[in-house]
Structures are given as structure tokens and as C-alpha cells.
Amino acid sequence: MGLLESRFYMKRIDSCVGRQPLKLQAVGRNEIARLSDAEDGFVALELIAVRNAPNMDIASPSDIYVVASFERDGKPTCGPIHFPYRKNGNSPTWNQKRLFPAKAAADCSELVLELFDYDDGLTTLLFGRDHISTVRVPIEEIRSVEEGHEITKTVPLTDRLKAKQMVQYQDCTICFRLWQQDTCKAWPTSKWIFLIRHGESKWNQAQANKNVLGLLEQVDHGLSVAGLDQACRLATKVRCLRDGKASPDTLGNAPDHLYSKFLSADEVCSSPLTRAAQTAVVALQHHPKVRSGQHILLRSNFREIRNFGGLDTCGDRQGEDIPVHVLGELQELYSEASRLEEHGMHALDDTEQGLSLEERLAFVLQRMDSTNINPNNTTNEWWTAVKEDEEDAYERVVELLIQWKLSQHQTIIGVGHSDFFRLLCSKFLSPSCLEQYSDVARQVSHKRIANCGVMALHADFTRPVSSCITDIHLLFSTPLPD
């Protein structure tokens, strides 16, 4: 049975046995329901990571998911919630929040965290859920820790499971945080999200030239020389904006206050695919957040939507290997002096103009190498090997919006991909936004914005997530899609 067929039948077998398959990336819909149902407020449980879990599968690492609940005297005070499974990873990272009614947390005596290995519905029907262990944390112990601080607990394992750990004689642990009701209420609900499409990739270039044969043996292609040039030109615009030297031609017709918000962004994130992460490093090298040493956060659910074929939407590196690869490829691209002279000069500071070509090259490479990229939740197999259906892709966008909603950040910059942006703009704009910005909304919902184009979205998270985008603008003279 082929891979696509097996996936097709697996989903239907799951449905036939009454089991809703867990998504690779979390659904987020239960968070929407809990937000509306929690009349007395809610608390947020943030699952950070599991480390050194046993290998429950024969041919691959475990696919771990976590079920959390609050209990008193062995009885739940509310329904359980699921954190999504992480594919092929014995030390997966989530950094995702889930909501509980505040009353349920107040009435409980302990937090219960159950670890499972994900199996398809038929296997579960025949053999039951593949339970790894249960961790019980007294609520008084949680309350004794300063709010927002990471809590790490040892996961008890049987001798049989200890023998299956990748690192012997080292505990399996689970890390989490709990955010109280007053803190959750203080998270801003009005947020600006600035989306930047990546520069031209080698795959884009090969498609345009109808010469993809040389790239068919590779996945996750990096920037082309033209893509580097596009990212460098945007970097120059950001530098001029930061230094107060941006011209009207550079800024376009977007409101001035948006550029102030852009410079004051308190989260900079990126898809973990190489071309997007490289664009973030180059285009935002002069942004105050990045220049100060703050990290660029990789978000696995920000990756491009997987279509048939889609070699450029499939990853092959995880965790710390991603920044090493991203920066290493950039150094190779920059290191060719002729390309740097033609394309890279746009990203140099005024203070560098008196340097020789070799000195400029060394200066740029040093700045690239010092960029801080946080792998975040990419420590397992974060991509999918098959085409995503529309429901899967939609749920992934919902999850990203939910995590931005349940965040203390008010202004976010994200570097990502055209199909992801089109889905976001086609499904999540409010009626008033569609009416007020009809031309822009129509174009960005159906066509790709330019490489290194910038789009500003205002999210009003007091509204339903399905229509939370209330304003949309193109920045830095990004043209309307053709």
C-alpha cells in the first residue's frame, strides 16, 4: 500500500473506530471553546518539553503526546486536554499553551500529566493506547514556584521502559509552566502581525527557468542569489527606517504608526524551512530586536503548506542542526566576492562603506554568524512527507493564531511562505476588513505577494479567531500581487 493510500485509510480507520486522530500540529479549536465557556476565567498550562523518553516503536523513535488534567481525590475537576503528538522524537519540544477553567484549577489537588506514544486507530483498537507513564504534581508544589518559571518533573519508568531510553542512566523528564488567571487576562488582545515572504529560493528559480532536474534529489532549498539580493534590499529599507532616513518611496502608502510598531516588535519568528530562516537572518539583521542579540524563533507550524511533490516544503534537519545549516549556506552564498559586490552591498551599514570588499565580506559574515536562532519546537520530525489536505492546513493556521493570542507579545514579525499567507488571508479576515480593504484583501487572498514583500495584519483577539483579522496593509512599497 502506498504512502498516500495508507494515510487515507488510516484516517478512515480512526474514524470508524470512533477515534479522532490527533493532529501533528495542535488543533486549537478546543482553546476557542474554552475561551468562550470559561465564565470565571481560565489558567494556561504551557507544555515545554519531554526529554529522554523511551523508544516505544520498533523502526523509529516514539511519537509522544501528552494528556493533561486537574484532579481531586482521583476524580477530574474538568475534562482533559491533549497536547499534539510529536512525530519521531524521543526528546520533543512543544512550547504550546492549553487552557483550563480557573475554577477547575482552584478546586483541584494535583495536576496529572499522562505520556503516550501515538499509534493509528486500528493498532489502538487491537492493543489499547500505548501508555508510557503518569506524572502527578501536587498543586501546592506548583503554587510554591514563581509564576511563569519552568517546572521539571521526573517521569517514572518501569525497568522495561528504562532499557528503551536513548540515553541510559538518565532520567526521563517533563517540563511545563502554569499561568494564573490574572496573568492570562493581562495578555494583549489587540496585536499587529507583520508577515514577510521569503526571498526567491533555488527551487523558485529552477521552476521559473524550467530546470528542476538538478534539484529533485534535494529538499528544503535555500535562497538563490536573486533571493539574497531581495533580502538584502529589504534589510537596507529596515536600516534606513531604523536610522530615520527612509524615503517616502521606500515606505509607500501605509500608515506611519505601523513602521514604529514594526521596529518595536517583541517577537521575531520564522518558518524553519531554510529559505525563510535565511530571509529572516538577512532581511532583519538591522532590526533592533535581532541586532540586540534577541533570538529569531523557529515555529514548526509556520512552515509552508505541503502540496503534491513539494520538495521545497519538506525538511531534513531538526533542532540545532537547522541554524547551523541556515548560517552555513548563507556564508557560502555571501563568500563569493562577485555576488557580494553585486547583491550584498545593500545590507551594509554606513560605517562599513570605507572598507575594502574583503573587509566588508568579513564584517557581514561575522554579523550573520552572531545571529541567534532558537530551534524551538523543531527538535523532532516537524514536516509532513505527504500532501496536506485543506482541513489539516486550516487547523495549523488556527493553532498558530491561538498561540499568538495566548502570548504576552503585542507585535510580531513572522517570515514565511506564500500559500500559508494566502490561506490565512482567505479564511481569517473579518467582514469589515474585507469591505474596507477589498482590493488588497482580494489580491493577497488569491495571489502570491512578492518575494520579500511585507504585509501588516491587525488581529483583534476579542473576536472569533475565524474572523480576527480586522486591518491589512502592504508595507515598504510592496506591490499588489499581479
C-alpha positions as CSV (number, residue, x, y, z in Angstrom):
1,M,0.0,0.0,0.0
2,G,1.4,3.4,-1.0
3,L,2.1,6.2,1.5
4,L,-0.8,8.3,0.4
5,E,-3.2,5.3,0.4
6,S,-2.1,4.2,3.9
7,R,-2.6,7.8,5.2
8,F,-6.1,7.8,3.6
9,Y,-7.1,4.6,5.1
10,M,-5.5,5.3,8.5
11,K,-7.7,8.4,8.9
12,R,-10.8,6.5,8.0
13,I,-10.0,3.5,10.2
14,D,-9.5,6.0,13.0
15,S,-12.9,7.5,12.3
16,C,-14.6,4.0,12.0
17,V,-13.4,3.0,15.5
18,G,-14.6,6.3,17.0
19,R,-11.2,7.9,17.4
20,Q,-10.5,11.4,16.3
21,P,-6.8,11.3,15.1
22,L,-4.5,13.8,16.8
23,K,-3.0,16.3,14.5
24,L,0.7,16.6,14.0
25,Q,0.2,20.2,15.0
26,A,-2.4,21.0,17.6
27,V,-5.9,21.8,16.7
28,G,-6.6,24.9,18.7
29,R,-10.3,24.6,18.4
30,N,-10.7,23.4,22.0
31,E,-9.0,26.6,23.1
32,I,-11.6,28.6,21.2
33,A,-14.3,26.7,23.0
34,R,-12.7,27.0,26.4
35,L,-12.2,30.8,25.9
36,S,-16.0,31.2,25.4
37,D,-17.1,28.7,28.0
38,A,-14.8,29.8,30.9
39,E,-17.2,32.3,32.5
40,D,-14.9,32.5,35.6
41,G,-11.7,32.9,33.6
42,F,-9.0,30.4,32.8
43,V,-5.5,29.3,33.5
44,A,-2.9,28.4,30.9
45,L,-0.8,25.3,31.1
46,E,2.3,25.6,28.9
47,L,3.9,22.3,28.0
48,I,7.6,22.9,27.3
49,A,9.2,19.6,26.5
50,V,9.7,15.9,27.3
51,R,13.3,14.7,27.5
52,N,14.8,11.2,27.1
53,A,11.6,9.3,26.7
54,P,11.8,5.6,25.9
55,N,11.6,4.3,22.4
56,M,8.2,2.7,22.1
57,D,8.4,1.9,18.3
58,I,10.5,-0.8,16.6
59,A,11.5,1.0,13.5
60,S,11.5,4.7,14.5
61,P,11.6,7.0,17.6
62,S,8.4,7.5,19.6
63,D,5.5,9.8,18.6
64,I,4.8,11.3,22.0
65,Y,1.7,13.1,23.1
66,V,0.6,14.3,26.5
67,V,-2.8,14.4,28.1
68,A,-3.2,16.8,31.0
69,S,-6.0,17.1,33.6
70,F,-6.6,18.5,37.1
71,E,-7.9,16.1,39.7
72,R,-9.1,16.0,43.3
73,D,-9.1,12.7,45.2
74,G,-8.6,10.8,41.9
75,K,-11.6,12.5,40.2
76,P,-11.1,15.1,37.4
77,T,-12.3,18.6,38.1
78,C,-12.7,19.2,34.4
79,G,-12.2,17.4,31.1
80,P,-8.7,16.5,29.9
81,I,-6.8,18.3,27.2
82,H,-4.4,16.9,24.6
83,F,-1.1,18.3,23.5
84,P,-0.5,17.0,20.0
85,Y,1.9,14.2,19.2
86,R,5.4,15.0,18.1
87,K,6.5,12.7,15.3
88,N,9.7,10.6,15.6
89,G,11.2,12.3,18.6
90,N,12.2,11.0,22.0
91,S,13.0,14.5,23.3
92,P,10.3,16.6,21.7
93,T,9.6,20.3,22.4
94,W,6.1,21.9,22.4
95,N,6.2,25.4,23.9
96,Q,2.4,25.4,23.5
97,K,-0.3,26.6,25.8
98,R,-3.6,25.0,26.6
99,L,-6.5,26.4,28.7
100,F,-8.3,25.1,31.8
101,P,-11.2,26.8,33.5
102,A,-9.8,28.7,36.5
103,K,-12.4,27.0,38.8
104,A,-11.1,23.6,37.9
105,A,-7.6,24.6,38.7
106,A,-8.7,26.2,42.0
107,D,-10.6,23.1,43.1
108,C,-8.0,20.5,42.3
109,S,-5.3,18.9,44.5
110,E,-2.9,17.8,41.7
111,L,-2.0,18.2,38.0
112,V,-1.9,14.9,36.2
113,L,0.3,14.5,33.1
114,E,0.0,11.3,31.1
115,L,2.5,10.4,28.4
116,F,1.5,8.2,25.4
117,D,3.1,7.0,22.2
118,Y,0.7,7.8,19.3
119,D,-0.5,4.8,17.2
120,D,-3.1,4.7,14.5
121,G,-6.7,3.8,15.3
122,L,-6.6,0.1,14.3
123,T,-3.5,-0.5,16.4
124,T,-5.1,1.3,19.4
125,L,-8.3,-0.8,18.9
126,L,-6.4,-4.0,19.0
127,F,-3.8,-3.3,21.6
128,G,-5.1,-0.2,23.5
129,R,-3.4,3.1,24.0
130,D,0.4,2.9,24.2
131,H,0.8,4.4,27.7
132,I,4.3,5.4,28.8
133,S,3.8,6.8,32.2
134,T,1.8,9.2,34.5
135,V,3.2,12.2,36.4
136,R,1.3,13.6,39.4
137,V,2.2,17.0,40.6
138,P,0.6,18.4,43.8
139,I,-1.0,21.7,43.2
140,E,0.7,23.2,46.3
141,E,4.1,22.4,44.8
142,I,3.1,24.3,41.6
143,R,1.8,27.3,43.6
144,S,5.1,27.4,45.6
145,V,7.0,28.2,42.4
146,E,7.1,31.7,41.0
147,E,4.6,32.0,38.2
148,G,6.0,31.5,34.7
149,H,9.0,29.6,36.0
150,E,9.8,26.3,34.4
151,I,8.9,23.2,36.5
152,T,10.7,20.0,35.7
153,K,9.5,16.6,37.0
154,T,11.0,13.2,36.6
155,V,8.8,10.7,34.7
156,P,8.7,7.4,36.5
157,L,9.6,4.5,34.2
158,T,9.5,0.7,34.6
159,D,12.8,-1.2,34.2
160,R,11.5,-2.4,30.8
161,L,11.0,1.1,29.6
162,K,14.3,2.4,31.1
163,A,16.0,-0.2,28.9
164,K,14.4,1.5,25.8
165,Q,15.8,5.0,26.6
166,M,18.2,6.5,24.1
167,V,20.4,7.8,26.9
168,Q,20.8,5.1,29.6
169,Y,21.0,6.0,33.3
170,Q,19.5,9.5,32.7
171,D,16.0,10.4,33.9
172,C,13.1,11.0,31.6
173,T,11.7,14.4,32.4
174,I,8.7,16.6,31.6
175,C,8.8,20.4,31.7
176,F,5.9,22.8,32.0
177,R,4.7,26.2,33.3
178,L,1.3,27.3,34.7
179,W,0.0,30.8,34.1
180,Q,-2.6,32.1,36.5
181,Q,-5.9,33.8,35.7
182,D,-4.9,37.4,36.3
183,T,-1.8,37.0,34.1
184,C,-3.8,35.4,31.3
185,K,-6.3,38.3,31.4
186,A,-3.4,40.8,31.1
187,W,-2.2,39.3,27.8
188,P,-3.0,41.8,25.0
189,T,-5.8,41.0,22.7
190,S,-5.0,43.7,20.1
191,K,-1.9,42.7,18.1
192,W,-0.1,43.7,14.9
193,I,1.4,40.8,12.9
194,F,3.9,41.6,10.2
195,L,4.3,38.9,7.6
196,I,7.4,38.8,5.3
197,R,7.5,36.4,2.4
198,H,10.9,34.7,1.9
199,G,13.2,35.7,-0.9
200,E,13.4,33.7,-4.1
201,S,14.7,30.2,-3.5
202,K,16.8,27.9,-5.7
203,W,13.6,25.9,-6.3
204,N,11.7,29.0,-7.3
205,Q,14.5,29.9,-9.7
206,A,14.6,26.4,-11.2
207,Q,10.9,26.4,-11.7
208,A,11.0,29.8,-13.5
209,N,13.8,28.5,-15.7
210,K,12.1,25.2,-16.2
211,N,15.2,23.4,-15.0
212,V,14.3,21.5,-11.8
213,L,16.0,18.2,-12.6
214,G,19.2,19.1,-10.7
215,L,17.2,19.9,-7.5
216,L,15.0,16.8,-7.5
217,E,17.3,14.9,-5.2
218,Q,17.2,17.7,-2.6
219,V,14.6,19.1,-0.2
220,D,14.3,22.4,1.6
221,H,16.1,24.5,-0.8
222,G,17.8,27.7,0.3
223,L,17.9,31.2,-1.2
224,S,19.1,31.8,-4.7
225,V,21.5,34.7,-5.4
226,A,18.5,36.8,-6.5
227,G,16.7,35.8,-3.2
228,L,19.7,37.0,-1.3
229,D,19.6,40.3,-3.2
230,Q,15.9,40.7,-2.4
231,A,16.5,40.1,1.3
232,C,19.4,42.5,1.3
233,R,17.3,45.2,-0.3
234,L,14.7,44.8,2.4
235,A,17.5,44.9,5.1
236,T,18.5,48.3,3.7
237,K,15.0,49.6,4.0
238,V,14.8,48.4,7.6
239,R,18.1,50.0,8.4
240,C,17.0,53.3,6.8
241,L,13.8,53.2,8.8
242,R,15.7,52.5,12.0
243,D,18.0,55.4,11.4
244,G,15.2,57.8,10.4
245,K,16.4,58.0,6.7
246,A,13.6,56.2,5.0
247,S,12.2,58.0,1.9
248,P,8.5,58.2,1.0
249,D,9.2,55.9,-1.9
250,T,10.6,53.3,0.5
251,L,7.6,53.4,2.8
252,G,4.7,53.6,0.4
253,N,1.2,54.5,1.5
254,A,1.0,52.5,4.7
255,P,0.2,54.5,7.9
256,D,3.3,55.8,9.7
257,H,2.5,54.2,13.0
258,L,2.8,50.8,11.5
259,Y,6.5,51.4,10.9
260,S,7.0,52.3,14.5
261,K,5.3,49.1,15.6
262,F,7.4,47.1,13.1
263,L,10.6,48.4,14.7
264,S,9.3,47.7,18.2
265,A,8.2,44.1,17.6
266,D,8.7,41.9,20.6
267,E,8.7,38.6,18.8
268,V,10.6,37.8,15.6
269,C,9.8,34.3,14.3
270,S,10.2,32.3,11.1
271,S,9.3,29.1,9.4
272,P,12.1,26.5,9.9
273,L,12.4,25.9,6.2
274,T,15.8,27.1,5.0
275,R,14.7,29.9,2.6
276,A,12.5,31.5,5.2
277,A,15.0,31.3,8.1
278,Q,17.8,32.7,5.8
279,T,15.5,35.6,4.8
280,A,14.8,36.4,8.4
281,V,18.6,36.4,9.2
282,V,19.4,38.7,6.3
283,A,16.4,41.0,6.0
284,L,16.1,41.6,9.7
285,Q,19.8,41.9,10.5
286,H,19.3,45.6,11.3
287,H,16.1,45.2,13.2
288,P,16.6,46.4,16.8
289,K,15.3,43.1,18.2
290,V,17.7,41.0,16.2
291,R,20.6,43.4,16.4
292,S,20.4,43.4,20.2
293,G,21.0,39.7,20.2
294,Q,17.4,38.5,20.8
295,H,16.6,35.3,19.0
296,I,14.7,34.5,15.8
297,L,12.2,31.9,17.0
298,L,11.5,29.0,14.6
299,R,7.9,27.9,14.6
300,S,7.2,24.5,13.1
301,N,3.5,25.2,12.4
302,F,4.6,28.3,10.3
303,R,6.1,26.1,7.6
304,E,4.7,26.1,4.0
305,I,1.6,24.1,3.1
306,R,2.7,20.8,1.6
307,N,1.4,20.1,-2.0
308,F,1.9,17.2,-4.3
309,G,5.6,16.9,-5.0
310,G,6.6,19.8,-2.8
311,L,10.3,19.1,-2.3
312,D,10.8,22.6,-1.0
313,T,8.2,22.1,1.7
314,C,9.8,19.1,3.3
315,G,12.6,19.5,5.8
316,D,15.5,17.2,6.5
317,R,17.1,18.8,9.6
318,Q,16.0,19.1,13.2
319,G,16.8,21.2,16.3
320,E,20.3,22.8,16.4
321,D,21.2,21.4,13.0
322,I,18.8,23.9,11.4
323,P,20.7,27.1,12.4
324,V,24.0,25.5,11.6
325,H,22.8,24.7,8.1
326,V,21.0,28.0,7.6
327,L,24.0,30.1,8.5
328,G,26.5,27.8,6.8
329,E,24.7,28.1,3.4
330,L,24.4,31.9,3.9
331,Q,28.2,32.1,4.4
332,E,28.8,30.1,1.2
333,L,26.4,32.5,-0.7
334,Y,28.0,35.6,0.7
335,S,31.5,34.4,0.3
336,E,31.6,34.6,-3.4
337,A,33.0,38.1,-3.8
338,S,31.4,38.9,-7.1
339,R,28.0,38.1,-5.8
340,L,28.6,40.1,-2.6
341,E,29.7,43.1,-4.7
342,E,26.6,42.9,-6.9
343,H,24.0,41.8,-4.4
344,G,25.2,42.1,-0.9
345,M,26.2,45.7,-0.6
346,H,22.6,46.7,0.0
347,A,22.7,45.3,3.6
348,L,25.9,47.1,4.8
349,D,25.9,49.8,7.4
350,D,27.1,53.3,6.5
351,T,30.0,52.8,8.8
352,E,31.2,50.0,6.6
353,Q,31.3,51.9,3.4
354,G,35.0,52.8,3.7
355,L,36.1,49.1,4.0
356,S,37.6,47.0,1.2
357,L,35.5,44.3,-0.4
358,E,37.3,41.6,1.6
359,E,36.8,43.6,4.9
360,R,33.1,44.1,4.1
361,L,32.7,40.4,3.4
362,A,34.3,39.5,6.8
363,F,32.1,42.1,8.6
364,V,28.9,40.7,7.1
365,L,29.9,37.0,7.8
366,Q,30.7,37.9,11.4
367,R,27.2,39.5,11.8
368,M,25.5,36.5,10.2
369,D,27.4,34.1,12.4
370,S,26.4,36.0,15.6
371,T,22.7,35.8,14.8
372,N,20.7,33.9,17.4
373,I,18.3,31.3,16.0
374,N,16.1,29.4,18.5
375,P,15.1,26.0,17.2
376,N,12.1,26.0,19.5
377,N,9.7,23.1,18.6
378,T,11.7,21.7,15.7
379,T,13.5,19.0,17.7
380,N,11.5,16.2,16.1
381,E,10.3,15.5,12.6
382,W,8.3,18.7,12.2
383,W,7.4,18.4,8.5
384,T,5.0,16.1,6.7
385,A,6.0,13.7,3.9
386,V,2.6,13.8,2.2
387,K,0.2,16.4,0.8
388,E,-1.7,18.3,3.5
389,D,-5.4,18.4,3.0
390,E,-7.3,21.6,3.4
391,E,-8.5,20.7,6.9
392,D,-5.0,20.0,8.2
393,A,-3.6,23.2,6.8
394,Y,-6.5,25.2,8.2
395,E,-6.1,23.8,11.7
396,R,-2.4,24.6,11.5
397,V,-3.1,28.3,10.9
398,V,-5.7,28.2,13.7
399,E,-3.1,26.8,16.1
400,L,-0.6,29.5,15.1
401,L,-3.2,32.2,15.7
402,I,-4.2,30.7,19.1
403,Q,-0.6,30.6,20.2
404,W,-0.1,34.2,19.2
405,K,-3.3,35.0,21.1
406,L,-2.1,33.2,24.2
407,S,1.1,35.3,24.3
408,Q,2.4,38.3,26.1
409,H,3.7,39.7,22.9
410,Q,1.8,42.6,21.2
411,T,3.7,43.0,18.0
412,I,5.0,40.0,16.0
413,I,7.2,39.7,12.8
414,G,6.9,36.4,11.0
415,V,8.9,35.3,7.9
416,G,7.1,32.6,6.0
417,H,5.5,31.4,2.8
418,S,3.0,32.4,0.1
419,D,0.5,29.6,0.3
420,F,0.3,29.8,4.1
421,F,-0.2,33.6,3.8
422,R,-2.9,33.1,1.2
423,L,-4.8,30.7,3.4
424,L,-4.5,33.0,6.3
425,C,-5.9,35.9,4.3
426,S,-8.6,34.0,2.6
427,K,-10.1,32.4,5.7
428,F,-9.5,34.7,8.7
429,L,-10.3,38.3,7.6
430,S,-13.3,39.9,9.3
431,P,-16.2,41.2,7.2
432,S,-15.3,44.8,7.9
433,C,-11.7,44.1,6.7
434,L,-13.0,42.5,3.5
435,E,-15.2,45.6,2.9
436,Q,-12.7,48.3,3.8
437,Y,-9.7,46.8,2.1
438,S,-11.4,44.9,-0.6
439,D,-8.7,45.3,-3.3
440,V,-5.8,44.3,-1.1
441,A,-7.8,41.6,0.6
442,R,-8.9,40.1,-2.7
443,Q,-5.4,40.1,-4.1
444,V,-3.5,38.7,-1.2
445,S,-6.1,36.0,-0.6
446,H,-5.7,34.6,-4.1
447,K,-2.2,35.6,-5.3
448,R,1.3,35.5,-4.0
449,I,2.8,38.7,-2.7
450,A,6.3,39.5,-4.0
451,N,9.4,37.8,-2.6
452,C,10.4,39.8,0.5
453,G,7.1,41.6,0.4
454,V,5.8,42.8,3.8
455,M,2.2,42.7,4.9
456,A,0.8,44.1,8.2
457,L,-2.3,42.4,9.7
458,H,-4.2,43.7,12.8
459,A,-5.6,40.8,14.9
460,D,-8.4,41.6,17.3
461,F,-8.5,38.5,19.5
462,T,-11.7,39.6,21.3
463,R,-13.3,38.4,18.1
464,P,-13.6,34.8,17.0
465,V,-10.3,33.5,15.6
466,S,-12.0,32.7,12.3
467,S,-12.5,36.4,11.7
468,C,-9.9,38.0,13.9
469,I,-8.0,40.0,11.2
470,T,-9.5,43.5,11.0
471,D,-6.9,45.5,9.1
472,I,-4.5,44.8,6.4
473,H,-1.7,46.9,4.8
474,L,1.2,46.4,2.5
475,L,4.5,47.9,3.8
476,F,7.8,49.0,2.3
477,S,6.2,49.7,-1.1
478,T,5.3,46.1,-1.5
479,P,3.3,46.0,-4.8
480,L,-0.2,44.4,-5.0
481,P,0.1,40.9,-6.4
482,D,-0.4,40.7,-10.2
